[in-house]
Amino acid sequence: MGVGVDLTDVKQWPKMLPGFLVCLLFAWLVLQYDKYVIGDLNRGHREATRLLKSVQEGKAPASYEEYVQARQESYKKALEKYQQGLEKKKPSKPFILKKEDFDYIVQNKAIPGKFSFGERMNQFQITYVAVLLLGGMIIRNTIGVPKILQPGTVAARPWIKPGIIILGAYYMWSDVLRVGIIGLVLVVLFVLGAAILISVWGKRAKADDGLMGLLSAGVGICGVSAAVAVAPVVNAKPRDFFYAIGTILLFGTLCLFTFPYIGKALDLHQAVYGAWVGTAILNTAQLVAAATWYGHEALLVANVVNVVRIGFIPTYEF
Amino acid sequence: MSFEVKKILLCIDAEKHSIKAQEFSIDFAKKFGAKLVCLYVVDAYPKIYTNEIYAINRDECREYLDRAQAKEGLQALQKFEEMARVAGINYQIKIRYGFREEEILKELEQENYDFLILGRKKLVRYLDKIRSYNLPKKIFDKTYKSIIYITGD
């Protein structure tokens, strides 16, 4: 799908517009879902749980107005402490329940269903990344994408890499150096380990040298881009080239859908998860998706590690 | 009424099952005294697919994939030529560039062939059926020409 559209040809851009706009609309709708369900409802669940606890302990505010006032005052106090330098972290604005939700909790001594739904979605990490990925896959494999929209589905791809460059605005040099040095150690171990493992396995399986070269570069460095870079150098057969790309992308897809859950199950810190994803997932788009799925800090760390790994491409050209 | 076969199209690739198809089609053409045209299509898909990958030497890779495929095709056609020469049949070799399915159908439309001979893989396992593009089936669905399939091991 999408194959046959040359993104560098300006004349083909109008063809891409309908599909691109539909993709943007889809993305906007899903972001609204994320903001409401994963953001508001999930915060609402935390606040509702806190209120329910105080209701059960008999310490609930007498009225809604009293509840709102108490929440605002506690925020003011926290803000003052921060301004005085007693607290390092700036407090976030409090989530204040709506009157109907407050009444429901006080009267029924239970959490409203919508908040439980938001908490469940967050627990299963059905964030915007998951909805966009799964939604795209379901649409493509069930109803399909109409021909008029197909060229536009590839239009987003060139934005991935400039997007990563723009992400650079979030980095502090000290952080980059710190993560970069740890990433460098991880990457050196990973690249060498992958190359050695694949060579040993390839010799045992009597696999073609070209295929081994492609897999070593692809699995060890940065997936498809590395395979493209080294294919002419290692004289790979076209069939082997696509085997290597298929292996890399299938592995990445598997990682993309499992890593966030493994990370959560192991309760990994965002930075640790980011380093893991940045080292293990080869394709940049899949890496960005898996890291974003987990959190913003994970994304920043994963990108630095990924950049370090990409720097190893020239080593395979030798 | 006698059954006449004047021209046969054999489509090959660099796979094992197409060797079996070559052997059969040479015997077949010899028996009927027909002309055997052996076609290899350099698949344009890899070049177009790699055009969408943003890698350092994408263009070099795209050219390389075309060259490598053409080389594979020429080697396969050379093997066919040797076999056809030994059998002493009337033959012709052809290379086309494009999507395999489209190019085979175009060739069938442009020339007057009595038969199309294709090698095909034995797709027994469910996974094989999913993985395979199944070109022979796609050709079968889109042409009314007589087709002989030679199934590989």
Interface residues (C-beta under 8 A of the other chain):
Chain A: G2 V3 G4 V5 D6 L7 V154 R157 P158 K161 V224 S225 A226 V228 A229 A231 P232 N235 A236 K237 P238 R239 F241 F242 I313
Chain B: A14 D43 Y45 P46 I48 Y49 T50 N51 E52 I53 Y54 A55 I56 N57 R58 E60 C61 Y64 L65 A68 Q69 E72
